[in-house]
Amino acid sequence: MFESDKIMFEIYQDKHYNEKYHVVYYTELNENNKHTEINRALAGNSYYDGFIKDYGKDKAKEVIEGVVKELNDGNLISKEEIKEKLIDYTP
């Protein structure tokens, strides 16, 4: 697998505005949004980070968005549970 065949992401909690969880896909950022998105993530509390395969990324993103929704609904999900949910999508 080449470096270009995977996407780096991070789930983080915004600690300044609304304390909600968000996800950023670092390797998909472009010049227009990369500084803003990276600064938001750095200002937050990192919860989980990793890589997903580029192949099948839409399904993996659905899983990640589901995790973020659960976290924002107040359900605590362990890092091990997230890893298990993403096992089929990680390089």
trRosetta pair geometry for C-beta under 8 A, 3 or more apart (Angstrom, degrees):
i j d omega theta_ij theta_ji phi_ij phi_ji
1 5 4.8 -126 -167 77 85 136
1 6 6.5 59 157 -37 125 109
1 53 7.5 -92 -138 -119 139 93
1 91 5.1 -164 115 -152 168 123
2 5 4.7 103 58 -7 75 105
3 6 6.8 -79 -164 39 36 96
4 54 7.4 -3 140 -35 58 152
5 53 6.6 -19 150 -153 87 73
5 54 5.0 -119 -166 16 47 118
5 55 7.1 -9 -168 -10 96 92
5 91 7.2 113 106 -98 98 133
6 27 7.6 93 107 29 58 165
6 51 4.4 21 166 179 126 121
6 52 6.7 162 -159 79 78 32
6 53 5.9 -53 -105 -109 76 37
6 54 6.1 -113 -79 -28 22 82
6 91 4.8 -57 -91 -28 134 140
7 25 5.5 -13 170 -163 120 107
7 26 7.8 154 179 54 70 67
7 27 5.0 -147 -139 57 61 120
7 28 6.2 12 -142 -35 118 103
7 51 6.5 146 71 -156 41 68
7 52 5.2 -19 58 60 97 85
7 53 7.8 15 14 101 86 10
7 54 5.9 117 -31 -84 95 68
7 57 5.9 68 4 -123 142 130
8 25 7.3 130 81 -166 49 55
8 26 4.4 -33 91 53 104 115
8 27 4.9 104 27 -23 85 105
8 49 7.4 14 -177 -179 84 100
8 50 7.7 -156 -143 115 58 25
8 51 5.5 -35 -93 -96 57 79
9 23 5.9 4 -177 -176 115 102
9 24 6.6 169 -152 87 67 46
9 25 4.8 -28 -97 -105 94 62
9 26 6.7 -168 -91 4 33 81
9 49 6.6 -170 97 -146 51 65
9 50 6.6 -12 59 64 83 60
9 51 7.3 139 16 -106 78 29
9 52 6.4 14 4 0 125 104
9 64 6.6 -34 139 -132 159 159
10 23 7.0 168 85 -150 42 59
10 24 5.5 -5 55 55 89 90
10 26 6.9 53 -2 -35 100 108
10 41 5.6 87 84 -158 133 134
10 46 6.1 -59 -170 -133 120 95
10 47 8.0 127 174 45 76 68
10 48 7.2 169 -154 90 53 47
10 49 4.1 -14 -105 -101 81 100
11 21 6.0 11 180 -178 97 111
11 22 7.3 172 -151 87 56 35
11 23 5.1 -28 -96 -95 69 82
11 46 7.8 98 80 -164 52 57
11 47 4.7 -59 105 68 94 109
11 48 4.5 16 43 52 111 89
11 49 7.2 -156 23 -71 63 53
11 64 7.0 -157 -69 -164 112 97
11 67 6.7 -67 -99 110 157 121
11 68 6.2 -153 -134 -84 113 90
11 71 7.4 128 172 1 130 162
11 82 7.6 -122 18 -139 149 155
12 21 7.0 168 89 -149 29 66
12 22 6.1 -22 64 61 77 82
12 23 7.8 139 18 -99 68 33
12 24 7.2 -6 15 7 113 105
12 40 8.0 150 81 128 136 78
12 41 5.0 137 13 -145 155 73
12 44 3.9 107 149 100 119 131
12 45 6.1 159 -165 76 82 40
12 46 5.1 -44 -104 -102 96 43
12 47 5.8 172 -106 4 32 87
13 19 6.2 4 175 -166 104 59
13 20 7.2 -171 -148 102 67 22
13 21 5.2 -40 -94 -93 70 69
13 22 7.8 140 -106 16 23 73
13 44 5.4 175 78 -178 41 109
13 45 4.5 -12 55 56 100 98
13 47 5.8 88 -24 -46 91 116
13 71 7.8 -123 -86 154 98 132
14 17 5.3 -30 149 44 129 91
14 18 5.9 35 87 53 129 70
14 19 6.1 -131 81 -90 76 15
14 20 5.5 12 32 54 114 66
14 21 7.6 -160 3 -87 77 19
14 22 6.1 56 -38 -4 102 117
14 40 7.1 -31 -106 -178 98 95
14 43 7.8 24 -140 99 65 97
14 44 5.0 -62 -95 -102 36 118
15 19 6.5 42 -115 -103 39 71
15 43 7.1 -143 46 141 93 75
15 44 5.5 149 -3 -134 86 55
15 45 5.4 86 -50 -20 121 96
16 43 6.1 -18 -18 147 128 122
16 44 7.7 -99 2 -85 88 68
17 20 7.9 -38 87 20 95 93
20 72 5.3 23 -149 -116 89 110
21 47 6.5 -20 -130 3 114 156
21 68 4.9 -158 109 -148 110 77
21 71 4.2 20 4 102 157 132
21 72 5.4 -129 34 -58 94 84
22 40 7.3 -31 79 137 153 124
22 41 7.7 -122 89 -91 113 77
22 44 7.3 -156 41 -61 107 172
22 68 6.7 50 -121 -146 18 133
23 64 5.4 87 -111 152 164 119
23 65 7.1 -103 17 -83 143 58
23 68 5.5 -100 -27 -66 106 140
24 29 7.5 11 179 -61 101 117
24 37 5.1 146 -135 171 127 110
24 38 7.4 155 160 -83 157 44
24 40 7.3 149 -65 79 138 106
24 41 4.8 -82 16 -66 148 133
25 28 4.2 14 112 28 115 118
25 29 7.2 172 91 -39 66 74
25 61 7.7 -29 -68 -105 137 111
26 29 6.0 -40 -161 -3 37 114
26 38 7.3 69 -122 -92 93 93
29 33 5.7 -127 -153 89 90 89
29 34 3.8 111 142 -96 128 82
29 37 5.6 -151 -110 57 129 141
29 38 7.2 8 -99 -43 176 95
30 33 6.1 57 55 31 73 87
30 34 6.4 -146 78 -37 22 98
31 34 6.4 -35 -113 9 21 114
33 36 5.5 -67 -160 49 60 110
33 37 5.3 49 150 -19 92 114
34 37 6.1 -64 -140 44 26 105
34 38 5.8 22 166 -16 66 114
35 38 6.0 -58 -140 41 25 107
35 39 6.1 25 161 -18 63 112
36 39 6.0 -62 -149 38 24 109
36 40 6.4 25 155 -20 63 106
37 40 5.7 -51 -148 33 32 113
37 41 6.5 28 156 -15 64 106
38 41 5.8 -57 -149 39 32 109
38 42 6.1 30 154 -18 66 109
39 42 5.7 -54 -141 39 31 111
39 43 6.2 29 159 -19 65 109
40 43 5.9 -61 -149 37 27 108
40 44 6.5 21 154 -19 63 111
41 44 5.8 -62 -151 35 32 110
41 46 7.6 52 174 -87 88 83
46 49 6.2 -31 -166 -31 117 113
47 71 7.3 53 170 -134 169 158
47 79 7.8 -168 159 -85 69 92
48 67 7.9 -53 49 145 147 147
48 79 5.4 169 -101 -122 107 87
48 82 5.1 -21 -142 95 168 165
50 83 7.7 139 -63 -104 162 78
50 86 7.1 126 88 109 148 157
50 90 6.5 -39 155 -119 129 118
51 90 6.3 101 84 -146 74 79
51 91 5.5 -34 111 21 124 108
52 56 7.9 -120 165 94 103 87
52 57 5.8 116 116 -120 120 77
52 60 4.1 139 -162 153 144 158
52 61 7.6 -180 81 -55 168 64
52 64 7.6 -93 -48 -42 147 130
52 86 6.6 -97 -98 -164 99 118
52 89 4.7 -9 -148 145 99 106
52 90 6.2 -69 -110 -91 50 54
52 91 7.7 128 -178 -20 15 82
53 56 5.6 36 84 51 112 101
53 57 6.7 -137 95 -67 57 75
53 60 7.1 155 47 -38 71 150
53 89 5.7 -136 25 -172 92 58
53 90 6.9 162 -26 -140 85 7
53 91 5.4 131 -79 -66 81 79
54 57 5.5 -29 -156 -42 34 124
56 59 5.1 -43 -178 39 82 113
56 60 6.0 86 125 -23 85 101
56 88 7.7 -95 147 131 155 92
56 89 5.7 -140 113 -118 118 88
57 60 5.3 -57 -145 42 39 114
57 61 6.0 43 156 -25 72 103
57 89 7.5 114 -105 -162 41 116
58 61 5.7 -51 -147 34 29 112
58 62 6.8 36 150 -23 60 100
59 62 5.6 -48 -155 28 35 115
59 63 6.8 36 148 -18 64 101
59 89 6.7 -158 94 -88 94 127
60 63 5.6 -52 -155 34 37 113
60 64 6.4 34 149 -17 68 105
60 86 6.4 61 -145 -137 95 91
60 89 3.5 147 -94 -170 114 155
61 64 5.4 -51 -143 39 36 112
61 65 6.1 39 155 -20 68 105
62 65 5.8 -53 -144 38 28 110
62 66 6.4 34 152 -22 61 106
63 66 5.6 -55 -154 34 30 116
63 67 6.7 33 149 -20 64 102
63 85 5.3 167 -177 150 121 107
63 86 6.0 159 114 -86 143 73
63 89 6.8 -177 33 7 144 150
64 67 5.6 -50 -152 32 35 113
64 68 6.5 35 150 -18 66 103
64 86 7.3 45 -68 -87 84 119
65 68 5.6 -50 -147 36 35 113
65 69 6.3 39 152 -21 65 104
66 69 5.6 -52 -147 35 31 113
66 70 6.4 33 154 -19 64 104
66 85 7.9 -141 81 -179 119 146
67 70 5.7 -54 -150 36 31 111
67 71 6.4 31 153 -18 65 106
67 77 5.8 -119 -150 72 90 163
67 82 5.6 63 -132 -115 150 99
67 85 6.6 160 -68 79 116 160
68 71 5.7 -55 -149 37 31 112
68 72 6.3 26 154 -14 65 109
69 72 5.8 -60 -147 42 30 108
69 73 6.2 28 153 -19 65 109
70 73 5.6 -59 -147 38 30 111
70 75 4.4 -62 176 66 88 122
70 77 5.7 67 106 -37 130 127
71 74 8.0 86 175 -39 29 10
71 75 6.7 -88 -82 68 29 69
71 76 7.5 55 -119 -112 70 35
71 77 6.2 -83 -71 19 86 106
77 81 4.9 -119 -173 82 85 132
77 82 5.9 97 135 -55 116 89
78 81 4.6 102 57 2 79 100
78 82 7.2 -141 98 -3 46 83
79 82 5.6 -50 -150 35 37 113
79 83 6.3 42 150 -22 66 104
80 83 5.5 -50 -148 35 33 115
80 84 6.5 36 151 -20 64 104
81 84 5.6 -52 -150 35 33 113
81 85 6.4 35 152 -21 65 104
82 85 5.6 -54 -149 34 33 112
82 86 6.3 11 158 -3 66 113
83 86 6.2 -72 -147 48 27 99
83 87 6.8 59 150 -66 63 81
83 90 7.8 -10 -154 -29 69 156
84 87 5.7 -15 -153 -29 34 115
86 89 5.1 -78 -166 56 73 104
86 90 5.4 75 135 -41 99 105
87 90 6.3 -54 -137 22 26 110
